[in-house]
Amino acid sequence: MSYNEIHSKERRRFVRRATKCAEKISKRLDKMVLLSKHHKCEAYADDVTEIFAAVEQSMAEAKKQMEAVNETN
């Protein structure tokens, strides 16, 4: 097996697994929205702002780390 075949196999594996992770994140965000609409829960604007600030910070940090890994490859 050549280097390109191995590299391609590893890339496909990454894309497949990363896509599954992204789908899980999307589903969990959908669940948060449903929870906020539930009549027994109270979601205030400050809560939503704080939650999404944390999500955006995590996304920015993950993106930075992945870009750093890609720069070294």
Phi and psi restraints in degrees (range 20) as a CNS / XPLOR table:
assign (resid 1 and name C) (resid 2 and name N)
       (resid 2 and name CA) (resid 2 and name C) 1.0 -80.8 20.0 2
assign (resid 2 and name N) (resid 2 and name CA)
       (resid 2 and name C) (resid 3 and name N) 1.0 167.1 20.0 2
assign (resid 2 and name C) (resid 3 and name N)
       (resid 3 and name CA) (resid 3 and name C) 1.0 -59.9 20.0 2
assign (resid 3 and name N) (resid 3 and name CA)
       (resid 3 and name C) (resid 4 and name N) 1.0 -41.5 20.0 2
assign (resid 3 and name C) (resid 4 and name N)
       (resid 4 and name CA) (resid 4 and name C) 1.0 -63.5 20.0 2
assign (resid 4 and name N) (resid 4 and name CA)
       (resid 4 and name C) (resid 5 and name N) 1.0 -37.7 20.0 2
assign (resid 4 and name C) (resid 5 and name N)
       (resid 5 and name CA) (resid 5 and name C) 1.0 -66.9 20.0 2
assign (resid 5 and name N) (resid 5 and name CA)
       (resid 5 and name C) (resid 6 and name N) 1.0 -42.2 20.0 2
assign (resid 5 and name C) (resid 6 and name N)
       (resid 6 and name CA) (resid 6 and name C) 1.0 -65.3 20.0 2
assign (resid 6 and name N) (resid 6 and name CA)
       (resid 6 and name C) (resid 7 and name N) 1.0 -46.2 20.0 2
assign (resid 6 and name C) (resid 7 and name N)
       (resid 7 and name CA) (resid 7 and name C) 1.0 -60.4 20.0 2
assign (resid 7 and name N) (resid 7 and name CA)
       (resid 7 and name C) (resid 8 and name N) 1.0 -42.5 20.0 2
assign (resid 7 and name C) (resid 8 and name N)
       (resid 8 and name CA) (resid 8 and name C) 1.0 -65.0 20.0 2
assign (resid 8 and name N) (resid 8 and name CA)
       (resid 8 and name C) (resid 9 and name N) 1.0 -40.4 20.0 2
assign (resid 8 and name C) (resid 9 and name N)
       (resid 9 and name CA) (resid 9 and name C) 1.0 -63.6 20.0 2
assign (resid 9 and name N) (resid 9 and name CA)
       (resid 9 and name C) (resid 10 and name N) 1.0 -43.2 20.0 2
assign (resid 9 and name C) (resid 10 and name N)
       (resid 10 and name CA) (resid 10 and name C) 1.0 -65.2 20.0 2
assign (resid 10 and name N) (resid 10 and name CA)
       (resid 10 and name C) (resid 11 and name N) 1.0 -39.0 20.0 2
assign (resid 10 and name C) (resid 11 and name N)
       (resid 11 and name CA) (resid 11 and name C) 1.0 -65.6 20.0 2
assign (resid 11 and name N) (resid 11 and name CA)
       (resid 11 and name C) (resid 12 and name N) 1.0 -44.2 20.0 2
assign (resid 11 and name C) (resid 12 and name N)
       (resid 12 and name CA) (resid 12 and name C) 1.0 -60.6 20.0 2
assign (resid 12 and name N) (resid 12 and name CA)
       (resid 12 and name C) (resid 13 and name N) 1.0 -40.0 20.0 2
assign (resid 12 and name C) (resid 13 and name N)
       (resid 13 and name CA) (resid 13 and name C) 1.0 -62.6 20.0 2
assign (resid 13 and name N) (resid 13 and name CA)
       (resid 13 and name C) (resid 14 and name N) 1.0 -45.4 20.0 2
assign (resid 13 and name C) (resid 14 and name N)
       (resid 14 and name CA) (resid 14 and name C) 1.0 -60.1 20.0 2
assign (resid 14 and name N) (resid 14 and name CA)
       (resid 14 and name C) (resid 15 and name N) 1.0 -48.7 20.0 2
assign (resid 14 and name C) (resid 15 and name N)
       (resid 15 and name CA) (resid 15 and name C) 1.0 -60.4 20.0 2
assign (resid 15 and name N) (resid 15 and name CA)
       (resid 15 and name C) (resid 16 and name N) 1.0 -43.6 20.0 2
assign (resid 15 and name C) (resid 16 and name N)
       (resid 16 and name CA) (resid 16 and name C) 1.0 -62.4 20.0 2
assign (resid 16 and name N) (resid 16 and name CA)
       (resid 16 and name C) (resid 17 and name N) 1.0 -47.4 20.0 2
assign (resid 16 and name C) (resid 17 and name N)
       (resid 17 and name CA) (resid 17 and name C) 1.0 -70.9 20.0 2
assign (resid 17 and name N) (resid 17 and name CA)
       (resid 17 and name C) (resid 18 and name N) 1.0 -39.3 20.0 2
assign (resid 17 and name C) (resid 18 and name N)
       (resid 18 and name CA) (resid 18 and name C) 1.0 -66.0 20.0 2
assign (resid 18 and name N) (resid 18 and name CA)
       (resid 18 and name C) (resid 19 and name N) 1.0 -36.6 20.0 2
assign (resid 18 and name C) (resid 19 and name N)
       (resid 19 and name CA) (resid 19 and name C) 1.0 -64.1 20.0 2
assign (resid 19 and name N) (resid 19 and name CA)
       (resid 19 and name C) (resid 20 and name N) 1.0 -41.3 20.0 2
assign (resid 19 and name C) (resid 20 and name N)
       (resid 20 and name CA) (resid 20 and name C) 1.0 -62.2 20.0 2
assign (resid 20 and name N) (resid 20 and name CA)
       (resid 20 and name C) (resid 21 and name N) 1.0 -41.5 20.0 2
assign (resid 20 and name C) (resid 21 and name N)
       (resid 21 and name CA) (resid 21 and name C) 1.0 -63.2 20.0 2
assign (resid 21 and name N) (resid 21 and name CA)
       (resid 21 and name C) (resid 22 and name N) 1.0 -43.6 20.0 2
assign (resid 21 and name C) (resid 22 and name N)
       (resid 22 and name CA) (resid 22 and name C) 1.0 -62.7 20.0 2
assign (resid 22 and name N) (resid 22 and name CA)
       (resid 22 and name C) (resid 23 and name N) 1.0 -39.2 20.0 2
assign (resid 22 and name C) (resid 23 and name N)
       (resid 23 and name CA) (resid 23 and name C) 1.0 -64.7 20.0 2
assign (resid 23 and name N) (resid 23 and name CA)
       (resid 23 and name C) (resid 24 and name N) 1.0 -38.5 20.0 2
assign (resid 23 and name C) (resid 24 and name N)
       (resid 24 and name CA) (resid 24 and name C) 1.0 -64.5 20.0 2
assign (resid 24 and name N) (resid 24 and name CA)
       (resid 24 and name C) (resid 25 and name N) 1.0 -41.7 20.0 2
assign (resid 24 and name C) (resid 25 and name N)
       (resid 25 and name CA) (resid 25 and name C) 1.0 -61.8 20.0 2
assign (resid 25 and name N) (resid 25 and name CA)
       (resid 25 and name C) (resid 26 and name N) 1.0 -44.6 20.0 2
assign (resid 25 and name C) (resid 26 and name N)
       (resid 26 and name CA) (resid 26 and name C) 1.0 -60.2 20.0 2
assign (resid 26 and name N) (resid 26 and name CA)
       (resid 26 and name C) (resid 27 and name N) 1.0 -43.9 20.0 2
assign (resid 26 and name C) (resid 27 and name N)
       (resid 27 and name CA) (resid 27 and name C) 1.0 -64.4 20.0 2
assign (resid 27 and name N) (resid 27 and name CA)
       (resid 27 and name C) (resid 28 and name N) 1.0 -38.2 20.0 2
assign (resid 27 and name C) (resid 28 and name N)
       (resid 28 and name CA) (resid 28 and name C) 1.0 -68.9 20.0 2
assign (resid 28 and name N) (resid 28 and name CA)
       (resid 28 and name C) (resid 29 and name N) 1.0 -35.7 20.0 2
assign (resid 28 and name C) (resid 29 and name N)
       (resid 29 and name CA) (resid 29 and name C) 1.0 -64.8 20.0 2
assign (resid 29 and name N) (resid 29 and name CA)
       (resid 29 and name C) (resid 30 and name N) 1.0 -39.7 20.0 2
assign (resid 29 and name C) (resid 30 and name N)
       (resid 30 and name CA) (resid 30 and name C) 1.0 -60.9 20.0 2
assign (resid 30 and name N) (resid 30 and name CA)
       (resid 30 and name C) (resid 31 and name N) 1.0 -39.4 20.0 2
assign (resid 30 and name C) (resid 31 and name N)
       (resid 31 and name CA) (resid 31 and name C) 1.0 -65.4 20.0 2
assign (resid 31 and name N) (resid 31 and name CA)
       (resid 31 and name C) (resid 32 and name N) 1.0 -36.6 20.0 2
assign (resid 31 and name C) (resid 32 and name N)
       (resid 32 and name CA) (resid 32 and name C) 1.0 -62.9 20.0 2
assign (resid 32 and name N) (resid 32 and name CA)
       (resid 32 and name C) (resid 33 and name N) 1.0 -40.4 20.0 2
assign (resid 32 and name C) (resid 33 and name N)
       (resid 33 and name CA) (resid 33 and name C) 1.0 -64.1 20.0 2
assign (resid 33 and name N) (resid 33 and name CA)
       (resid 33 and name C) (resid 34 and name N) 1.0 -45.3 20.0 2
assign (resid 33 and name C) (resid 34 and name N)
       (resid 34 and name CA) (resid 34 and name C) 1.0 -61.4 20.0 2
assign (resid 34 and name N) (resid 34 and name CA)
       (resid 34 and name C) (resid 35 and name N) 1.0 -41.0 20.0 2
assign (resid 34 and name C) (resid 35 and name N)
       (resid 35 and name CA) (resid 35 and name C) 1.0 -61.9 20.0 2
assign (resid 35 and name N) (resid 35 and name CA)
       (resid 35 and name C) (resid 36 and name N) 1.0 -39.8 20.0 2
assign (resid 35 and name C) (resid 36 and name N)
       (resid 36 and name CA) (resid 36 and name C) 1.0 -67.3 20.0 2
assign (resid 36 and name N) (resid 36 and name CA)
       (resid 36 and name C) (resid 37 and name N) 1.0 -24.6 20.0 2
assign (resid 36 and name C) (resid 37 and name N)
       (resid 37 and name CA) (resid 37 and name C) 1.0 -87.2 20.0 2
assign (resid 37 and name N) (resid 37 and name CA)
       (resid 37 and name C) (resid 38 and name N) 1.0 -11.2 20.0 2
assign (resid 37 and name C) (resid 38 and name N)
       (resid 38 and name CA) (resid 38 and name C) 1.0 -66.1 20.0 2
assign (resid 38 and name N) (resid 38 and name CA)
       (resid 38 and name C) (resid 39 and name N) 1.0 136.7 20.0 2
assign (resid 38 and name C) (resid 39 and name N)
       (resid 39 and name CA) (resid 39 and name C) 1.0 -68.9 20.0 2
assign (resid 39 and name N) (resid 39 and name CA)
       (resid 39 and name C) (resid 40 and name N) 1.0 -18.2 20.0 2
assign (resid 39 and name C) (resid 40 and name N)
       (resid 40 and name CA) (resid 40 and name C) 1.0 -91.4 20.0 2
assign (resid 40 and name N) (resid 40 and name CA)
       (resid 40 and name C) (resid 41 and name N) 1.0 -2.9 20.0 2
assign (resid 40 and name C) (resid 41 and name N)
       (resid 41 and name CA) (resid 41 and name C) 1.0 -115.4 20.0 2
assign (resid 41 and name N) (resid 41 and name CA)
       (resid 41 and name C) (resid 42 and name N) 1.0 146.0 20.0 2
assign (resid 41 and name C) (resid 42 and name N)
       (resid 42 and name CA) (resid 42 and name C) 1.0 -116.4 20.0 2
assign (resid 42 and name N) (resid 42 and name CA)
       (resid 42 and name C) (resid 43 and name N) 1.0 119.8 20.0 2
assign (resid 42 and name C) (resid 43 and name N)
       (resid 43 and name CA) (resid 43 and name C) 1.0 -112.0 20.0 2
assign (resid 43 and name N) (resid 43 and name CA)
       (resid 43 and name C) (resid 44 and name N) 1.0 116.0 20.0 2
assign (resid 43 and name C) (resid 44 and name N)
       (resid 44 and name CA) (resid 44 and name C) 1.0 -96.2 20.0 2
assign (resid 44 and name N) (resid 44 and name CA)
       (resid 44 and name C) (resid 45 and name N) 1.0 157.3 20.0 2
assign (resid 44 and name C) (resid 45 and name N)
       (resid 45 and name CA) (resid 45 and name C) 1.0 -57.1 20.0 2
assign (resid 45 and name N) (resid 45 and name CA)
       (resid 45 and name C) (resid 46 and name N) 1.0 -39.4 20.0 2
assign (resid 45 and name C) (resid 46 and name N)
       (resid 46 and name CA) (resid 46 and name C) 1.0 -62.9 20.0 2
assign (resid 46 and name N) (resid 46 and name CA)
       (resid 46 and name C) (resid 47 and name N) 1.0 -39.2 20.0 2
assign (resid 46 and name C) (resid 47 and name N)
       (resid 47 and name CA) (resid 47 and name C) 1.0 -63.5 20.0 2
assign (resid 47 and name N) (resid 47 and name CA)
       (resid 47 and name C) (resid 48 and name N) 1.0 -46.3 20.0 2
assign (resid 47 and name C) (resid 48 and name N)
       (resid 48 and name CA) (resid 48 and name C) 1.0 -62.5 20.0 2
assign (resid 48 and name N) (resid 48 and name CA)
       (resid 48 and name C) (resid 49 and name N) 1.0 -43.4 20.0 2
assign (resid 48 and name C) (resid 49 and name N)
       (resid 49 and name CA) (resid 49 and name C) 1.0 -60.5 20.0 2
assign (resid 49 and name N) (resid 49 and name CA)
       (resid 49 and name C) (resid 50 and name N) 1.0 -45.3 20.0 2
assign (resid 49 and name C) (resid 50 and name N)
       (resid 50 and name CA) (resid 50 and name C) 1.0 -65.4 20.0 2
assign (resid 50 and name N) (resid 50 and name CA)
       (resid 50 and name C) (resid 51 and name N) 1.0 -43.2 20.0 2
assign (resid 50 and name C) (resid 51 and name N)
       (resid 51 and name CA) (resid 51 and name C) 1.0 -62.4 20.0 2
assign (resid 51 and name N) (resid 51 and name CA)
       (resid 51 and name C) (resid 52 and name N) 1.0 -48.3 20.0 2
assign (resid 51 and name C) (resid 52 and name N)
       (resid 52 and name CA) (resid 52 and name C) 1.0 -74.0 20.0 2
assign (resid 52 and name N) (resid 52 and name CA)
       (resid 52 and name C) (resid 53 and name N) 1.0 -24.6 20.0 2
assign (resid 52 and name C) (resid 53 and name N)
       (resid 53 and name CA) (resid 53 and name C) 1.0 -64.7 20.0 2
assign (resid 53 and name N) (resid 53 and name CA)
       (resid 53 and name C) (resid 54 and name N) 1.0 -41.7 20.0 2
assign (resid 53 and name C) (resid 54 and name N)
       (resid 54 and name CA) (resid 54 and name C) 1.0 -65.5 20.0 2
assign (resid 54 and name N) (resid 54 and name CA)
       (resid 54 and name C) (resid 55 and name N) 1.0 -41.2 20.0 2
assign (resid 54 and name C) (resid 55 and name N)
       (resid 55 and name CA) (resid 55 and name C) 1.0 -64.2 20.0 2
assign (resid 55 and name N) (resid 55 and name CA)
       (resid 55 and name C) (resid 56 and name N) 1.0 -45.7 20.0 2
assign (resid 55 and name C) (resid 56 and name N)
       (resid 56 and name CA) (resid 56 and name C) 1.0 -64.4 20.0 2
assign (resid 56 and name N) (resid 56 and name CA)
       (resid 56 and name C) (resid 57 and name N) 1.0 -37.2 20.0 2
assign (resid 56 and name C) (resid 57 and name N)
       (resid 57 and name CA) (resid 57 and name C) 1.0 -65.3 20.0 2
assign (resid 57 and name N) (resid 57 and name CA)
       (resid 57 and name C) (resid 58 and name N) 1.0 -43.0 20.0 2
assign (resid 57 and name C) (resid 58 and name N)
       (resid 58 and name CA) (resid 58 and name C) 1.0 -63.1 20.0 2
assign (resid 58 and name N) (resid 58 and name CA)
       (resid 58 and name C) (resid 59 and name N) 1.0 -41.2 20.0 2
assign (resid 58 and name C) (resid 59 and name N)
       (resid 59 and name CA) (resid 59 and name C) 1.0 -64.4 20.0 2
assign (resid 59 and name N) (resid 59 and name CA)
       (resid 59 and name C) (resid 60 and name N) 1.0 -42.8 20.0 2
assign (resid 59 and name C) (resid 60 and name N)
       (resid 60 and name CA) (resid 60 and name C) 1.0 -63.8 20.0 2
assign (resid 60 and name N) (resid 60 and name CA)
       (resid 60 and name C) (resid 61 and name N) 1.0 -41.7 20.0 2
assign (resid 60 and name C) (resid 61 and name N)
       (resid 61 and name CA) (resid 61 and name C) 1.0 -67.0 20.0 2
assign (resid 61 and name N) (resid 61 and name CA)
       (resid 61 and name C) (resid 62 and name N) 1.0 -42.5 20.0 2
assign (resid 61 and name C) (resid 62 and name N)
       (resid 62 and name CA) (resid 62 and name C) 1.0 -63.4 20.0 2
assign (resid 62 and name N) (resid 62 and name CA)
       (resid 62 and name C) (resid 63 and name N) 1.0 -42.0 20.0 2
assign (resid 62 and name C) (resid 63 and name N)
       (resid 63 and name CA) (resid 63 and name C) 1.0 -62.3 20.0 2
assign (resid 63 and name N) (resid 63 and name CA)
       (resid 63 and name C) (resid 64 and name N) 1.0 -44.0 20.0 2
assign (resid 63 and name C) (resid 64 and name N)
       (resid 64 and name CA) (resid 64 and name C) 1.0 -61.2 20.0 2
assign (resid 64 and name N) (resid 64 and name CA)
       (resid 64 and name C) (resid 65 and name N) 1.0 -43.5 20.0 2
assign (resid 64 and name C) (resid 65 and name N)
       (resid 65 and name CA) (resid 65 and name C) 1.0 -65.3 20.0 2
assign (resid 65 and name N) (resid 65 and name CA)
       (resid 65 and name C) (resid 66 and name N) 1.0 -42.0 20.0 2
assign (resid 65 and name C) (resid 66 and name N)
       (resid 66 and name CA) (resid 66 and name C) 1.0 -67.9 20.0 2
assign (resid 66 and name N) (resid 66 and name CA)
       (resid 66 and name C) (resid 67 and name N) 1.0 -37.1 20.0 2
assign (resid 66 and name C) (resid 67 and name N)
       (resid 67 and name CA) (resid 67 and name C) 1.0 -66.2 20.0 2
assign (resid 67 and name N) (resid 67 and name CA)
       (resid 67 and name C) (resid 68 and name N) 1.0 -37.5 20.0 2
assign (resid 67 and name C) (resid 68 and name N)
       (resid 68 and name CA) (resid 68 and name C) 1.0 -65.1 20.0 2
assign (resid 68 and name N) (resid 68 and name CA)
       (resid 68 and name C) (resid 69 and name N) 1.0 -39.3 20.0 2
assign (resid 68 and name C) (resid 69 and name N)
       (resid 69 and name CA) (resid 69 and name C) 1.0 -64.5 20.0 2
assign (resid 69 and name N) (resid 69 and name CA)
       (resid 69 and name C) (resid 70 and name N) 1.0 -42.0 20.0 2
assign (resid 69 and name C) (resid 70 and name N)
       (resid 70 and name CA) (resid 70 and name C) 1.0 -68.8 20.0 2
assign (resid 70 and name N) (resid 70 and name CA)
       (resid 70 and name C) (resid 71 and name N) 1.0 -29.4 20.0 2
assign (resid 70 and name C) (resid 71 and name N)
       (resid 71 and name CA) (resid 71 and name C) 1.0 -69.7 20.0 2
assign (resid 71 and name N) (resid 71 and name CA)
       (resid 71 and name C) (resid 72 and name N) 1.0 -31.6 20.0 2
assign (resid 71 and name C) (resid 72 and name N)
       (resid 72 and name CA) (resid 72 and name C) 1.0 -80.5 20.0 2
assign (resid 72 and name N) (resid 72 and name CA)
       (resid 72 and name C) (resid 73 and name N) 1.0 -17.7 20.0 2
